[in-house]
């Protein structure tokens, strides 16, 4: 990870601030080789955190990631997720082992509860802790949990991360979730940091990008990464797109840039429901 900015997890372990997402990858066999090449190019560039989930393509995304990292497993920090319907004691064991098979590894570095469901959180946390104890999981975290949900974690349990929807048009977490996570020492992992591309035509983002000689995507990513405790996991299906994302780490937005973006995308004035895609 030389030259790549990193973020500290509660354990002290550091991971790249910019990783690679895989939602909606592995859906088209004709693009498989290109998507695998993109993930491998990202690893070459230091974007070694790769996020996937058992839900993505009903396991096809994990299989794609497994093929992409074959022979380079120790270079990569793998993140996957268990569905809430599987997150009881037995279901977590079965889901984790199935994900390990699809990924072609004996360890998931970070295993997340995908969102809160009907299984009591204390049971899910017990199941996740057991996976850590047996060595099949390095650490556990959560996804799509708001402040009240974090407060319901048993016994003051602290997740390694909370993966949530966060970008310029989804700033609700700034009001209370980001401050609470900072108090806990828990980094946010931002999914859909460019709002699945919908942000890229906005004239303010385009103007900031033009002023720096950068792309709109790089501006949107640099904004998400402007603080030291947020990880971004944009999806990129081509090597060129991965390279464009990587360059966002070299962009430092000015106070004037940030003020212009605040005017175009105002920060929250009060509590907002946590957005989920």
N, C-alpha and C positions, 0 to 999 in steps of 0.2 A: 504493500500500500504506500510505497514511497511516493511522495508528492501529492497524495490524496488526503484531503481533510478528513478527519475522523471524529466520531461522536462516542462518548463514554456511556456504557451501559451501567446499571447500578452495581454490577459486580466489579467494575473497573475495566472490564474488557472493552476494547475499542473496535468499532466497525466503521466502514466507509460512510461518510455523510450522504453520498450519492450511490444508490444501488440500481438494480434492474428489476422491474416488475414483469409479470408474465400473464396477467389477466387477459383473456381473449387471444392468447397464443395457442398454437397447436390445433387450431380448428380447421386448417386448410392443408391437406397433405402436399399440395404443390408448393407451399411456402416453407415446408419443414426445414430444408437445408439452409435456406436464407435465415430463418429464425435461429437455428442452432449457431450459424456463423456469427449472427449479431450478438448472441450471449457470449460466445467465446471471445469476440472482439472486445466486449465490455470487460471481461476478466483481464484481457491483455492490458487494458487501459486503467486497471485498478478498481473498476466497479465490481468488486468481488462479492458483494452482498446480493444474492438473488432470492427474490420472494416469489412463492407459489402457494398453492393450496390444493387440498384434495377435491374441493368443489370445482376448480377451474378445469373445464372440459371433462368433468367426471374422472379426473386423474390423468388426463392426457398431457396437461401442462407439466405435471411432475415427471412424467416419462420423458418429455422433451428436455427438461432441465437435466435429468439424469444422464441423457445422452450427451448433452452439451458439456457437462463437467467430467465426463468419463476420462480418467487419466490425470485429472487436475483437481480431484476432490479436496486435497489439502490446501489448495489456493483459494477456496470458495467458502463463504459463510452462507449456509443454506437456511432459509426461513420457509416454513410451511404452516398450515393451519388445519385445525380440526373443526368440523361442523358442529354447531351446538347440539344437534340431534344425536351426535356420536359421543358427546362429552361427559358421559357417565363413567363409572370405574371401568367396566368391561369394554364399553365402546371406544374409549380413548386408547386402550391397549390395541384393539383390533385396527382402529384407524391409523394409529401411529405406525404399526408394523406394515400395513398396506402401503402407506406413504414411503416408508423406507425401501420397500421392494421396488416401487415405481421409480424412486430416485436412485436406486442402485447403490445405496450406502448403508452403513450401520449406525449413522448418527445424523439427526437433524439438529443443527446448531441452535435454532430458536424456533419453538413450537408455540403457536398462538391459538387461543380460543377465537374463532372467526367472528362471532358476535354472541351476545347473551341470549340464551334460550330458556327452556323450561327446567333444565337440569340445575339444581342448586349450585351456586358458585363454589361452596365449600367442597362439594364432591368433585367438581372439575379440577379445582386446585390440588386436591389430594391425589387425583389421578395424574396430573401433570408433574407434581413433585415426585411421584413414584417413577415416572419415565426418566426424570433427571437422575434419580438415585440408581436406576438400573443402567444408565449410561447411553440409552438410545436417544436422549434429548440433552442438549447442553444447557439450555435455559428455557423458561417458559414466559410467555407474555399474553397480551390480550389485543383485541381489535374491536373497534366500534363500541367501546365502553366509555360512558360519560362520567362526570365527577361522582354522581350518586352511585353508579355501578362500582367504581373503584372503591368507594367507601364500604361497599358490601363484601369486598374480598375478605376472607376469613383471617382473623388473627393478625391483622396488619400486614398481610402478605403484599409484597411489592413486585409487580410484573417487570420484566426486562424492558418492555416497551408497550405503548398503546398505539396501534396502527389505526389511523383515522383519515377521513376525507378532509384534506386541507389544501387550499390554494387561494388565489386572490379573490375568487368569487365565493369561497366557502370559509370565511374568516371567523365563524362562530366560536371555534375552540379557543380563540385568543381571549375571550372574556373570562372564562373560568377554568377550562380544562388544561390549557397550556400552563397557566400559573400553578395549578395544583400539581401537575406532573413535575414542574420545576422544583416545587417544595419536596417532592418525593425522590428527586434525582432520576426520574424516568423520562427518557427521550420520547418524543412523538415521532412516529414513522408515518409520513404523509403519502397516502396513495392518491392517484389521479392528480398529481401536482400541477398539471397543465389543463385540467378539466377535460381530459380526453381530446385535446386539441381545440376545444371551443374557445379558449382564451386567445388564440394566436392571431385572430383578425382584429382584435381591439386596438383602436387607434392610439391610445395612450401607451400601451405596451409596445406597439410598433414604433412610436416616436422615441421611446427610451432605447429600444433596440438600435434604431438608426443612429442615435447619438453616440452609441458605443461601438458601432460596426458589428453588432451581434445579431442573432436571430431572436424573434419574439419568444421562442421556447426557452432560450437561454436566460432571458430576462425573467420569465415566470419561474423558472427553477431557481435562479439566483435569489429571487425574492423569498421563496420558501426556505432556502438555505441561509438566509441572512443572519440567523442566530446560530449559536453553536450546539444547540440541543435538539435539532430537528434533522431527521433522515428523510430523504426523498427517494421514491422508488418508481420513476417513470418507466413505462413500457416503451421499448424500441424494437421494431421487428427487422431493421436493416442495420448493417454496419455503419452506414453513413449517419443514420439517426442516432446511434449510440455515440458516435464521435461528436455530433452536435451537442448531445446532452453533456458529455464529459467536459466540454469547453465552458459550461455554465459555472463550474467550480472556479474558474479563473476570472469571473466577472464580479466586480465589487460595485454595487449600486451606490450612488451618492445620496446625500441627504435630500438633494433636490429631486432625484429620481424617486426616492421613497415617498416624498411629499406628493409628487404628482400621482403616484399609484394610490396613495391614500385618498386623494380627491376622487379618483375614478372608481375606487373600490373601498368605500369607507369601512373602518374597523367597527366591530359590533359595539353598540351602546348599552346592550343588556344581554341577558341570558337568551340563547337560541337553542332550539333542539339540535342535537347532533345529526348532521346530514350523513346519509349512507347511500352509496351506489351499489 
